[in-house]
Amino acid sequence: MNSMYALNIVIQSFWSLLVPIGIGVLLGWLCTEKLGLGNYMFVIFILLGVAVGIVSMVKFLFSALAGLERLENEQKQNMKNKK
């Protein structure tokens, strides 16, 4: 596997986890501060952001793994065709 491809997978996994958590924190803060709802909304939105982030990261990793397997199969097929 190419090291740049691996680095790309790591960075995208990180962002697919981090962005939903950040959005959850922002929405929780807005609900708490601007709408005057209790602190429980802040906690709920953080937990929701974490859950969505984990699901998003797992989906991305499965799709990246499928793409990696496809690339490996194509490389094997090309090696067979060259011989």
Buried (B, 14 or more C-beta within 10 A) or exposed (E): EEEEEEEEBEEBBEBBBEBBBEBBBEBBBBBBEEEEBEEEBBEBBBEBBBEBBBEBBEEBBEEBEEEBEEEEEEEEEEEEEEE
